[in-house]
Amino acid sequence: MITPVNVFEQLESDVRSYCRSFPAVFQTARGSILTAADGTRYLDFFAGAGALNYGHNHPVIKAAVLEYLAGDGVAHALDMHTTAKAEFLTELAQRRLRPSDLDYKVQFTGPTGANAVEAALKLARKATGRSGIFSFMGGYHGHSLGALAASANREHRAAAGTVLSGVTMLPFPDGPFAATAGIDTLAYLRALLADTHSGVEVPAAIIVETVQAEGGIFVAPLTWLRDLRAICTEHKILLIIDDIQTGCGRTGPFFSFEGAGLIGDLRPDLVTVSKSIGGLGLPMAMVLIRPEFDVWKPAEHTGTFRGNQLAFIAGAAALRVFDEAGLSAVTAQNATFVEDGLRDDLLALDDRIAIRGRGMIWGIDYGPIDPTGALTKAIGRRCFDDGLLIERVGRNDAVLKVLPPLTVTPEELDEGLRIVVGATKALLDTCR
């Protein structure tokens, strides 16, 4: 007999993942708080893996969607013109693109980040006439075959069941490989491109995250990003910034690359955006394209659910909320609070712990203590038992990822950090 308690075990595929780390049946959510069916309260430092920058059920964004539905607004329209799409595009242009002199065309893809990456890779190849892609060790870009080929996790890649080709992996700055091997990643890249006997062709594009989220929260230095842009320009390689998890204000500015001065002539050629662009956790994805590279013919990259109308409404409202709530400044202030708190309270427990981050995405690396990830798993589970959702990422999942909604209150932020510190202390004490 199927019951509400065992329905997931009996009917849902074993591919399910996050529910294994967070074994509760959630029923309601508001802001940074989730409530389970049994009434247990959980503080959310997971934020839908970055899809809930504005928190759960933000009242302003939710009201816009409910009003649109109550008025029988179009709910599905493929890529046809609608008032909802016009509103979103207008807000995006006026609030985000024009103020930063970003004259991008906007392509709406299927409603996942992976599909936006697929579109960007295809377009780069079409625009340049070259086929190769350069990506970075530790990077994550999605699980469809093209995006997976550019992703680094060996376990995830193995699930493809086929050869993943066409991508050359480079060391990421300050990542474990570059640090261990003592490699200057840009010097390596320059030599690779200049050497006529390197055996590697000049690629169509280089795809990079400004902060490797799933890779363990490794932050690309801003000067490094500017130099990477210069190399791409020199060799006529398209620069793709994957802003799917670190965009929409997660690092402070709306686009993570704005802090690197990558605007005007230095702007990325293509930008993939998804997750929180849908405002309320609604699925939407897009590629921002420099006009000279918008060489698509009609329907060359299509999909029934490209252009989610409800996400257009929620996304437009979210763009207004971002400005009106001053979330960029709030995030900068909260980032200082998180960094100071982790340095003062967490690193004092064991100086082998490492912290890394930018804006409101931080990693707590327990790998130097236990590279197997077992300690991190135990700490993450203790956090859950104490009422906090927090994800594990990086090599062997040895890094806790601090990723609360940007709308988190100071009291909630302090509460979450105290839970992390308490769980760390408790588990470290058992190791000694």
Secondary structure, DSSP 8 states (H G I E B T S, - for coil): ---TTTHHHHHS-TT--HHHHS-S-EEEEEBTEEEETT--EEEESSHHHHT-TT-BT-HHHHHHHHHHHHTT-----TT---HHHHHHHHHHIIIIIGGGT---EEEE-SSSHHHHHHHHHHHHHHHHS---EEEETT----SSHHHHHT---HHHHHTT-S---SEEEE--TTSHHHHHHT--HHHHHHHHHH-TTSS----SEEEE-SEETTTT-EE--HHHHHHHHHHHHHTT-EEEEE-TTTTTTTTSSSSGGGGGT--GGGS-SEEEE-GGGGTTT----EEEE-GGG----TTSS--TTSS-HHHHHHHHHHHHHHHHTTHHHHHHHHHHHHHHHIIIIITTT-TT-EEEEETTEEEEE-TTT-TTSHHHHHHHHHHHHTTEE-EEESGGG-EEEE---TT--HHHHHHHHHHHHHHHHHHHHHH-
